[in-house]
Amino acid sequence: MITKIGIVTGEIWQLLENNGSMHIKDINSRLKRPEFLILMGLGWLAREGHIVLEEEGSDFNVTLRKKEVGQTKS
């Protein structure tokens, strides 16, 4: 299961990288993956600090967190 979640997480990352901020409902419709896998992938990215989630009505806007210039991975 962790492999499936990891694959969907990568797909979410690429979608956001290529399209900018998106609502979760739009991510669901674009990826055509089971919603539970998308939500797990978003949780993974959120826990790792890679995305920003902002509540907008009954949905959430998802944005990749940009690295600051000079920031290194520790």
Secondary structure, DSSP 8 states (H G I E B T S, - for coil): -HHHHHHHHHHHHHHHHHH-SEEHHHHHHHH---HHHHHHHHHHHHHTT-EEEEEETTEEEEEE----TT----
